[in-house]
Each structure stands twice: as structure tokens, then as C-alpha cells.
Amino acid sequence: MKKNVTLKVDEKLYKQFRAYCDKRGLIVSRQFEIFIKQKISKGNK
């Protein structure tokens, strides 16, 4: 199951990250999921 979330992010930073993802064939939301998982796993060590 997926959950929609709303985030407030600096517009310039978001555009840069989106361009980064587009160039590499990545999905922005998937990168966010990976980031969260990494933070959680580091916090449990």
C-alpha cells in the first residue's frame, strides 16, 4: 500500500533534484523512499 504525502521543499532545490533524477531515469518519490529506509536502518544500529 502506498501513502500520498505533501512536502514543502525549496523550489530551486526540488527542480535540481528532479533534473538529477530525470537524467538518470530515476523516480523522485522512489528516491525519497530509499532515503527514508536508509535513515531508519542507520537509526536502529
Steps between C-alpha positions, in 0.01 A plus 500: 500500500628849418437824688483841334684771692544873453840653562620856495838519330702790366389538137850542358626195690204292383553599136869407524419162656228431245744576217756271667244219514377560145853476359551167677156352433408514869164569663508779760257330737694173487821685591319648798390151610858374477623799703244431775591130516870586530436747783283250687754220467786726617292610797444141612871420525 
